[in-house]
Amino acid sequence: MTSNVSLETPLIDSHIGLYITIIVSSLSMIISTFACILIIFLTIITPKLHSPTNLLVSSTCLSTLVYLIISIVNSFIFYTDSNSTDWSCRIRAYAYYVSLNLVIYSYVIQAISRLFWTVLYKYRYLLTMKCHIRLLILKTIISTLLPLSTLITDHVIFRPLKLCVVPMKYTIHVFYLLSVGFLIPLLIITILYAIIYRHIIRSTANFRRATRDAEIARNILILLGIFLLGGIPTVIYVIVSNKTVSSPRSLFLLAVTAPSVAVASERIMSILLNKEIRKALTIQWTARFASDRLSTTGVQPLIFINQSAGRVAYISKLQEIRS
């Protein structure tokens, strides 16, 4: 009797941990999806947000949505399909690496854009929407081409209770994916922001603009740091799981949960740190609240948003309520 109880206790604990992981991951993905859609929606409906900078912010949100969708699909297959094939595992691995590249290279092109606006602002073409659209196209091409090695080689195979990634025993392949998907982008971002910071420190022509550029650069680095921190448990799990027969279950649950929580935190912070998006959200929320309140009193509101002044002007026309 005692032995049965002792065997059931770890099983119950593992199920509880799994349920908590599923709940936390699901809530994080819902929050991330809502935040991404909200940012994209505000950017579309608010004329003042129609700028190259906010185009890149929306692109990062779209890349995050792609990452979330692929993560959800991979998690669902991981928990439900125990007889997957090597080829389907390779496709999932490729999609996973592509989604990661899309997000990380979104921050690369944001750094490039900051360089254009801060250092190379005299070249007007670099500040145009057309130039930034070409940056987005280049980002997409690079992100889809770099992980093709996962499809070309047979290094990714289906392993029960293992993530569909390149095993650590293929050192060169793992180092390549780590370099193109993490080290090189991070190095590029570091170099670009070092150039921007050096220019801002030396610039005395426009203190207000230099302060704004420094604030935007700081915000982007904060968001990038949150996203990268969320991937640390996954990297540790991949290393440990390939060196041991059975990796700790708690580490696996943390590796599954951490990226989702990091993405949710990063998306929330992107709203809080971006003054223009936060301002547009406040205006839309205030206008919506006023419209609902006036409609309950029999007043038909005509709302005009003066975004240049940053105020909301309400002009209401009363109508007779006929019985």
VOTI-481210 format. One record per residue: residue in one letter; x, y, z of N, C-alpha, C in turn. Coordinates in steps of 0.001 Angstrom, whole numbers, plus 500000, padded with zeros to 6 digits. Layout:
% residues N
AXYZXYZXYZ
...
END
This chain:
% residues 323
M500833498791500000500000500000500000500868501260500000
T501902501209500852502801502365500944503555502588499652
S503981501497499010504713501611497751503848502182496650
N502546501818496642501642502353495619501463503853495786
V501351504272497065501191505705497330502435506469496910
S503618505921497186504869506589496825505060506666495325
L504524505681494593504633505720493137503647506703492531
E502471506841493183501441507727492641501779509193492878
T502518509485493950502815510884494287503617511605493210
P504739511040492687505462511716491603504618511856490346
L503743510842490103502894510904488917501908512054489019
I501314512213490224500371513313490437501090514655490315
D502288514736490912503064515979490839503414516340489399
S503761515332488587504107515596487192502900516082486415
H501723515503486711500502515948486041500153517380486439
I500309517693487732500039519058488190500969520049487497
G502259519691487415503212520559486723502867520751485264
L502409519671484620502030519755483212500814520649483029
Y499816520509483909498610521330483819498936522804484043
I499795523080485026500194524470485283500917525047484069
T501785524236483465502516524680482274501569525001481130
I500591524128480913499626524342479830498816525608480078
I498375525813481331497565526990481662498374528272481484
V499592528292482045500435529495481951500800529795480499
S501166528758479745501532528951478334500342529444477526
S499164528875477792497964529276477055497599530727477345
L497627531106478628497320532490478991498336533456478384
S499601533075478407500650533930477833500452534109476339
M500103533021475649499886533104474206498658533949473879
I497609533844474709496409534662474496496744536141474676
I497485536460475743497884537851475994498764538373474859
S499713537562474415500617537971473330499849538217472043
T498936537297471723498146537438470497497296538697470542
F496640538933471684495802540125471835496636541396471699
A497811541423472340498674542607472278499166542862470858
C499541541790470146500022541941468764498922542472467855
I497734541875467965496604542314467137496230543755467465
L496283544113468752495959545480469167496931546486468557
I498225546187468599499229547097468033499039547247466529
I498832546131465836498628546176464384497362546955464053
F496285546729464812495010547416464582495151548920464790
L495801549315465887495998550742466158496854551399465082
T497859550687464610498729551236463562497962551453462267
I497023550563461974496252550664460731495250551808460789
I494518551941461912493415552907461973493864554303462392
T495097554443462873495575555751463332496533556346462307
P496118557385461586496982557973460545498338558444461068
K498371558921462306499627559425462851500663558314463033
L500203557072463112501109555936463291501600555359461969
H501173555951460854501600555458459540503000555985459228
S503977555398459876505371555811459700506236554574459513
P507422554728458921508321553574458759508659552886460079
T508837553674461133509179553087462435508078552170462943
N506834552637462884505714551822463350505405550676462395
L505791550821461135505680549694460206506553548537460680
L507755548846461129508657547808461636508147547224462950
V507522548060463778506932547561465026505811546572464723
S504966546909463752503886546003463350504443544722462744
S505540544847462001506178543662461428506693542733462523
T507255543310463583507705542497464715506529541778465366
C505398542469465484504189541835466028503731540683465140
L503766540898463825503362539842462895504304538645462995
S505589538907463107506566537826463283506325537076464591
T505960537813465630505648537184466913504428536285466801
L503421536724466045502231535895465828502591534599465109
V503472534692464117503935533484463413504634532543464390
Y505489533102465242506190532295466246505203531618467196
L504172532355467623503185531796468542502395530664467895
I501991530861466642501226529830465936502043528552465802
I503293528695465397504160527517465231504421526848466578
S504584527637467631504798527065468964503574526289469433
I502385526828469162501152526136469548501021524818468802
V501282524842467498501197523619466695502204522581467185
N503434523002467420504468522075467899504115521488469267
S503573522331470151503196521847471481502047520852471393
F501077521148470537499930520240470385500382518878469861
I501243518898468849501742517634468290502607516905469309
F503390517654470083504274517042471082503471516270472127
Y502330516839472553501548516212473612500581515149473099
T500232515179471813499189514279471313499699513208470364
D500775513484469610501246512549468589502521511860469060
S502413510551469310503578509786469768504193508955468648
N503637509033467441504126508232466312504434509120465109
S505096510227465360505429511150464282506548510573463419
T506718511142462225507766510694461305508943511657461339
D510068511200460825511265512047460781511038513272459906
W510371513084458771510175514190457837509277515277458433
S508189514873459091507313515861459721508039516578460856
C508925515861461538509717516484462606510677517519462020
R511247517219460860512143518183460199511380519441459784
I510172519255459277509365520406458867509049521287460071
R508696520664461193508409521436462407509659522155462910
A510805521482462820512061522118463231512378523318462340
Y512205523147461031512460524243460091511540525426460384
A510249525142460576509289526210460864509639526919462170
Y510098526159463150510470526742464442511673527674464293
Y512703527232463578513889528067463379513559529304462538
V512693529142461538512284530291460722511570531329461581
S510649530874462436509895531808463280510818532554464243
L511808531857464787512783532525465656513589533567464885
N514011533211463669514771534156462845513939535382462487
L512660535164462206511788536292461868511741537307463007
V511663536815464236511593537724465385512936538411465622
I514019537640465645515327538218465966515785539188464881
Y515506538870463604515911539777462527514977540980462415
S513801540902463045512957542093463144513654543159463977
Y514333542725465027515092543673465854516342544172465124
V516883543341464241518038543780463444517641544932462526
I516514544775461822516115545838460894515612547065461645
Q515110546886462868514782548061463677516050548822464048
A517120548095464325518406548747464609518936549459463370
I518784548817462199519206549453460941518399550720460698
S517089550648460948516233551823460777516648552953461712
R516978552615462961517440553635463906518731554284463416
L519601553477462782520842554012462218520528554998461099
F519542554658460271519138555558459185518663556897459745
W517778556837460755517158558050461278518120558883462127
T519092558250462736519982558956463660521270559435462998
V521901558561462207523219558857461641523138559225460163
L522342558480459406522291558654457949521042559404457495
Y520530560299458333519274560992458031519381561934456831
K520589562274456412520754563164455254520393562469453949
Y520452561138453949520070560376452755518572560093452833
R517792560929452174516344560923452357515692559600451966
Y516247558911450980515632557655450536515624556619451658
L516647556642452499516738555666453586515633555850454622
L514967557008454597513910557288455570512522557042455004
T512442556620453752511146556438453097510518555096453458
M509202555025453226508472553784453468508929552683452515
K509248553054451276509688552062450287510964551360450742
C511895552113451285513152551524451759512894550547452902
H511994550895453808511701550030454948510927548780454523
I510096548907453504509406547723452977510417546751452379
R511420547280451712512471546418451157513276545750452271
L513457546442453372514117545823454523513303544636455044
L511987544798455075511111543715455536511173542515454598
I511197542786453302511304541694452324512632540964452495
L513708541733452676515028541130452883515050540289454156
K514415540784455213514347540030456469513640538694456274
T512535538709455548511771537483455317512576536470454512
I513267536947453480514079536046452647515203535418453468
I515908536244454235517013535738455060516507534724456085
S515386535037456726514855534170457780514419532809457258
T513956532761456009513508531483455440514646530678454824
L515706531346454387516817530639453736517821530064454735
L518095530778455805519149530362456736518911528993457383
P517678528631457767517497527323458423517235526165457454
L517452526366456158517182525294455190518005524037455462
S519093524174456193519937523012456496519181521952457289
T518149522362458027517368521383458790516544520482457883
L516226520974456676515483520163455707516414519368454804
I517549519964454461518479519315453525519165518114454172
T519565518251455421520260517159456119519247516240456810
D519751515120457306518914514184458060519262514214459549
H519723515363460006520132515483461404518942515524462354
V517828516067461896516632516132462734515810514868462523
I515652514090463569514839512878463513513855512904464670
F512788512128464524511789512075465588512317511269466763
R512254511877467947512655511210469183511541511398470200
P510974510324470721509868510447471685510260511316472874
L509345512224473238509540513119474380510757514028474217
K511128514320472963512206515259472668511693516312471687
L512197517529471826511825518586470893512429518323469523
C511719518750468487512218518597467116513220519712466822
V514454519477467225515555520408466971516781519588466586
V517814520274466118519055519587465760519766519146467035
P520077517856467201520747517369468415522141517968468565
M522602518030469804523904518624470105525067517819469535
K524853516543469208525960515740468676526416516234467310
Y525539516958466601525931517583465330526435518994465644
T527634519056466152528169520299466707528237521424465679
I528732521113464488528888522147463453527528522706463048
H526560521818462879525219522248462474524578523114463561
V524699522685464813524139523453465925524812524818466031
F526139524839465869526867526107465943526454527039464804
Y526204526474463619525754527285462484524405527935462792
L523446527122463259522115527652463566522176528666464701
L523022528395465688523187529331466798523816530640466329
S524739530546465387525427531742464884524491532619464066
V523805532009463072522960532804462174521660533236462839
G521225532502463873519961532835464511520087533582465820
F521321533733466318521487534408467604522750535267467664
L523919534642467477525186535349467695525396536480466697
I525244536180465394525469537207464364524449538341464464
P523126538049464576522171539151464750522463539994465986
L522816539324467093523114540066468319524357540933468153
L525357540427467429526569541201467165526256542416466295
I525431542210465259525037543322464383524299544390465178
I523348543963466008522575544908466820523493545678467764
T524437544987468389525367545632469319526219546683468611
I526740546335467435527577547268466675526769548491466240
L525559548256465733524731549363465247524367550321466375
Y523981549774467518523605550656468626524823551326469258
A525982550712469142527208551381469590527492552600468713
I527294552436467396527470553563466467526455554658466761
I525191554239466987524132555211467281524429555954468582
Y524826555211469604525116555825470904526285556809470793
R527303556419470052528476557290469863528075558576469137
H527182558427468148526728559601467402525888560516468291
I525017559914469123524159560713470000524996561482471021
I526013560832471562526874561486472553527595562686471940
R528037562538470685528790563611470027527882564671469416
S526619564347469237525707565272468573525262566352469550
T525384567597469112524926568737469910523991569639469120
A523683569234467886522863570089467019521422570128467493
N520860568987467861519462568920468267519361568009469481
F519377568606470663519376567821471900518078567042472060
R516960567658471680515661566995471838515576565749470968
R516032565871469735516000564723468826516957563630469300
A518127564022469775519092563038470270518529562283471467
T517826562990472348517212562345473509516143561356473081
R515345561739472075514289560852471579514892559607470939
D515942559786470143516600558633469513517176557685470563
A517766558252471600518331557421472667517241556652473398
E516088557281473592514974556619474275514421555469473440
I514269555687472135513772554632471250514743553462471211
A516033553769471093517047552708471082517029551914472380
R516874552602473502516813551917474798515607550988474877
N514457551458474390513238550646474425513384549379473591
I513983549512472411514176548346471542515097547332472209
L516149547814472853517081546912473540516413546211474721
I515522546903475421514785546285476528513914545141476016
L513189545383474922512319544354474348513133543167473850
L514261543454473215515127542378472735515661541555473905
G516051542230474984516565541525476154515532540597476770
I514280541042476852513207540198477390513020538962476531
F513015539152475206512825538016474296513969537014474418
L515201537500474499516361536607474585516404535861475918
L516019536523477006516010535866478315515037534692478340
G513928534833477605512954533751477561513463532505476870
G514498532643476044515025531488475319516126530746476052
I516626531314477155517719530666477897517325529286478432
P516146529118479079515773527775479548515682526745478430
T515230527162477247515142526233476119516527525780475680
V517476526711475625518852526359475251519451525383476262
I519228525653477551519746524758478596519121523372478471
Y517814523330478187517133522033478048517694521243476872
V517915521917475742518447521226474562519821520633474868
I520662521390475571522005520897475910521929519709476864
V521122519837477918521018518777478924520372517525478351
S519302517699477549518574516544477019519405515740476035
N520381516371475399521224515653474452522435515005475118
K522700515385476375523826514779477085523387513697478067
T522094513680478397521579512678479323520426511931478681
V520181510731479173519088509918478627517740510518478983
S517612510978480217516354511545480687516637512871481378
S516236513966480749516446515283481335515377515547482395
P515656516426483372514677516729484419513371517252483830
R512259516725484326510960517131483802510679518605484093
S511129519066485261510921520465485616511622521396484633
L512801520990484155513531521792483174512783521836481850
F512193520705481467511408520672480234510200521596480336
L509481521537481474508301522385481653508688523864481639
L509839524185482239510321525570482222510698525997480812
A511314525082480046511708525391478670510499525639477787
V509379524974478089508155525165477316507457526462477711
T507483526782479007506725527924479523507444529256479334
A508751529285479553509511530543479567509382531364478282
P509520530757477083509386531577475870508022532240475741
S506953531527476115505608532094476019505440533279476963
V505925533121478199505846534210479176506694535396478726
A507867535122478166508754536193477696508117536973476552
V507491536255475619506843536922474486505685537789474971
A504888537264475921503779538047476468504290539306477165
S505344539161477966505930540312478662506487541328477671
E507134540813476625507735541696475616506674542487474864
R505539541852474558504472542543473833503787543589474712
I503583543266475992502992544243476905503919545447477067
M505209545177477231506177546264477376506269547102476106
S506060546479474944506117547237473687505009548281473630
I503865547988474254502774548965474321503098550053475343
L503626549652476490503912550611477556505064551550477206
L506047551062476451507226551869476138507034552770474922
N506116552398474031505890553181472816504866554282473101
K505321555514473185504435556626473537503342556842472501
E503684556712471218502706556954470162501580555928470204
I501931554656470357500914553605470424500096553741471704
R500755554046472812500043554224474082499074555402474004
K499496556450473336498649557631473168497449557319472279
A497687556590471178496596556205470280495600555301470993
L496097554390471827495218553499472590494359554289473565
T494949555278474225494202556113475171493111556898474467
I493437557451473295492462558228472533491298557349472096
Q491600556178471551490546555276471088489686554795472252
W490315554486473375489575554021474540488664555123475085
T489187556362475169488396557487475662487226557775474739
A487480557741473428486419557988472457485341556918472543
R485756555665472692484804554560472792483966554671474046
F484599555010475171483894555138476444482889556279476390
A483294557413475799482398558563475692481224558252474784
S481475557517473698480413557147472766479379556261473439
D479837555289474216478912554394474919478105555143475965
R478748556081476659478059556821477712477002557754477134
L477328558407476010476382559324475400475218558588474751
S475472557397474217474412556637473556473345556198474538
T473698556018475810472719555614476820471824556768477246
T472207558014476931471407559181477306470623559745476139
G470581559035475018469843559493473857470548560555473062
V471865560668473198472663561653472482473476560955471413
Q473437561490470206474219560931469108475545561681469010
P476656561060469331477937561772469323478559561820467937
L479139562964467650479981563100466463481386563383466984
I482282562418466833483593562494467479484667562805466458
F485469563807466755486601564162465914487857564071466770
I488842563375466268490085563195467019491154564108466443
N491599565042467245492672565946466852493987565357467340
Q494618564541466484495816563830466917497037564732466954
S497053565757466110498226566618466091498373567361467413
A497252567731468021497303568423469303497279567452470467
G496967566194470146496955565176471190495731565252472076
R494618565828471558493402565956472353492245565322471607
V491195565063472343489972564540471755488887565586471937
A488296566044470815487241567043470869485913566370470584
Y484983566572471410483675565955471244482647567050470914
I481994566880469788480933567790469378479672566952469243
S478708567178470097477507566344470125476302567153469653
K475509566500468864474284567135468379473102566427469004
L472273567167469725471129566572470397470012566328469399
Q469349565228469560468203564887468728466989564669469623
E465867565049469098464647564830469858464311563354469890
I463927562902471025463542561507471182462032561424471005
R461655560879469875460231560768469578459674559436470072
S458529559526470590457915558303471099457323557486469966
END
